[in-house]
């Protein structure tokens, strides 16, 4: 479900730049309540701030099932690869 939102960030910008391709890696923290509390683009070969900002905003809106507070926050890293 989350992948479609990320793909839409790329598709919108690729209409303006059909040759744009590359990857974006994001790191994000999920709180014990299931909310994303921190998002950072840690690597990008797209060189497109609009796509990177869109991806960050989408990730920030994600919600996950709460986890045991004893386990603490979870940090995840994910890489998306884009091409037309």
Secondary structure as UniProt FT lines:
FT   HELIX           2..14
FT   TURN            15..16
FT   TURN            18..19
FT   STRAND          22..30
FT   TURN            32..33
FT   STRAND          35..44
FT   HELIX           49..61
FT   HELIX           69..71
FT   STRAND          74..82
//
